[in-house]
């Protein structure tokens, strides 16, 4: 039996936030922006960020409370992180941007 944050069957904001922020850090380290040639090396952080966002989404409750509001703010942060990772992932293929 795994402890709470590591058991995937249980909801955990700690695990979700760690996954999303860890994937942002990994993508910033992997993408040598703006000199990065096109490659698929940022695909793994993108998938991990989507999984972390899904894990954050699981933590929402049916009734509104301050906890629900905090989870909504974390979802907005997750969307911004995913947008940044996708920009770093897709930028090398956009020759029209340069």
N, C-alpha and C positions, 0 to 999 in steps of 0.2 A: 504494500500500500504506500502510495506516494504522499508527501506532505501537501497541504492545501494548494499553494500556488503552482505546484508542478503537476497536479492531477487535472487532466484535460476535461474530465466530466464535471468538475466544479467551476463555477464562475469566479473569475479573479481579475480585478482591475489592475492589480500589481503585475500580473503576467502579461496582460494586454498592453499596458503602457510600456513595459520593458521590451516587448517584441517590436512595437512601433518605433520607439526611440532608438533601440538597437539597430533596427533596419535603416533608419535615417543616418546614424553614425557610420554604418557599414557602407551605405551608398555614397556618403561624402568621401570616405576613404578610398573607395574603389573608382570613383569618377574623378579623373584628373581634369576637371573642367577648366577651361574650355578646350584643352588640347587633346581630348579623348577621342580616339578613332571609334567608329561604330562597332559595337560588340554586344553580346548577350550577358555580360557579367553582372549587370544590375537587375537581371530577371529574378534572382533569388531574393534580394532585399525587397523587391516589389511584392512578391508572393507572400513573404513573411509579414509585410506591412498590411496587406489585405487580410491575412489571417488574424493579426492583432486587432484590426478594426472590427472584424466579425466577433472576436472575443469581447471587445468593449460593448458591442451592440447587444450581446447576450446579457449584459449586466443591467440593462434598462428594466425598470419596474412599471407596472400598469398605472399606478397612481402617481401624480406629480408630488415630489418632495425636493428638498435641497440635494439629496443624493441623486435623484433623477436629473436635476439641473446640472450637477457636476459631471455626470456621465454624458450629458448632451454636449457640454463644453469639451470633454475629452474626445467625443466623436468629431467635433469640428477641428480639433487639433490633429486627429488622425487623418482627416480629409486633406488638411494642409500639408501634412507630411507626405501623403501619397502623391499629391500634386507635385511636390518638390522632387520626389524620387522619379516620377514619370517624366518630369522635365529633364532631369539629368540622364535618364535612360533614352529618351527620344531626341534630345538635342543633337547628337552627332549625326543622325540621319537626315536632319533638316538642312540641306545645303542652301536652301533659299533664305535661311536666317542670317547667314554670314554676310 
